[in-house]
Amino acid sequence: MRVFSILAAIAVTILLAMSILARPQLLAFFGADPVETATQATETVVGEPKTEAAETPNLVKVMVMRSIAKQVGSAVVLRGQTAAVRQVDLRAETSAVVVSEPLRKGAQIAKGDTMCVLDPGTRGAALEEARARLSEAQSRIPDAQARVEEARARLAEAEINQNAAARLSEDGFASQTRVASADAAVASAKAAVTSATSGLGAAQSGIEAATAAVAVAEKEIERLTIRAPFSGLLESDTAELGSLLQPGALCATIMQLDPIKLVGFVPETEVNRVSIGAPAQARLAAGGTQVTGTVTFLSRSADPATRTFGVEIEVPNTDLAIRDGQTAEISIASAGVTAHLIPQSALTLNDDGALGVRLVDDAALVSFAPLQIMRDTVDGMWVTGLPAEADVIVAGQEYVTAGVTVAPTWREVSQ
């Protein structure tokens, strides 16, 4: 039995050796034509469809997606909140006790409505006293004017006497004493005119001072009634009856909610895409209400901490359904751009650290194209900076560099 096993092993070894080293002789021994067999094998290989791997066994295989640019609305999206277009704290300007019944918060207020009335106290008497002093000052004006006229008349008389004395003295009919007396009379008359003029000025100053005192007293009485500067809603109760208000004490808080503002902050990379008057939409976090408005303000100065720019959008709110301080997702319309939608995984960096993608041309040659990210979505990233049609490497881009030839495999993608 052992001999048979050894002989069988030797025979198998000889057959294997002949199949490798003497294949034509072995085929001839069994009756097959070695030339025909080789020709059929060659035809079979030649007739098979050539694969990219067979043609380019040393090229790197990559997955390529053909991307066609589309027109995309490039709205600037940011988060913000609602804010009252106007809000003011009405405060007392004088000290007094409140004598009016309070208004409760939430009340609708019209412009000019009375919010708080303060006790006048003795302010009415002070006003009457100021008016009396004004009348007294005004009554002094005629007397002062009469004194001025009298002084001027005396001055004219003294000047005539002076001229007569001087002529008589020249002709020798008047003494020097009379001339000196005439000169003294003229000087005295001039002093009287100056004094009377000063008295008239003092009377006029008294009128101005009395007028100012009347104005102060009237303003003090006016401050006793605190009125609404604009129409709106009461955010707080007005001051309670009997409470003492000092200067600066709060009477009430009024806010105007129609229209209402949407306040947000635009990153510095997007600020050039926002302009005054641009249409905007917003979705409120509470209930998902959609509102529309226009941009009314764009800050020229960036916040030093966040490097963002404040933006305000005015929205109609006639039914007052939008409250102050609600969170909103704001979308500001901007000019549309042509962009590509590519997978996030296709992004890569070149040797200089620039962000972009690797492309292939018709000759399967790799190139690098820098790009700018416009928007990130669940389906991919919208990017700009690529040609209208681009063959983007979406798998294997990290294993090739610009200038090399690859073996691309195409993937169909619907954008």
Secondary structure, 3 states (H helix, E strand, C coil): CHHHHHHHHHHHHHHHHHHHHCHHHHHHHCCCCHHHHHHHHHHHHHHCCCCHHHHCCCCEEEEEEEEECEEECCCEEEEEEEEEEEEEEEECCCCEEECCCCCCCCCEECCCCEEEEECCCCHHHHHHHHHHHHHHHHHHHHHHHHHHHHHHHHHHHHHHHHHHHHHHHHHCCCCHHHHHHHHHHHHHHHHHHHHHHHHHHHHHHHHHHHHHHHHHHHHHHHCCEEECCCCEEECCCCCCCCCEECCCCEEEEEEEEEEEEEEEEEECCCHHHCCCCCEEEEEECCCCCEEEEEEEEECCCCCCCCCEEEEEEEECCCCCCCCCCCEEEEEECCCCEEEEEECHHHCEECCCCCEEEEEECCCCEEEEEECEEEEEECCEEEEECCCCEEEEEEECHHHCCCCCEEEEEEECCCC
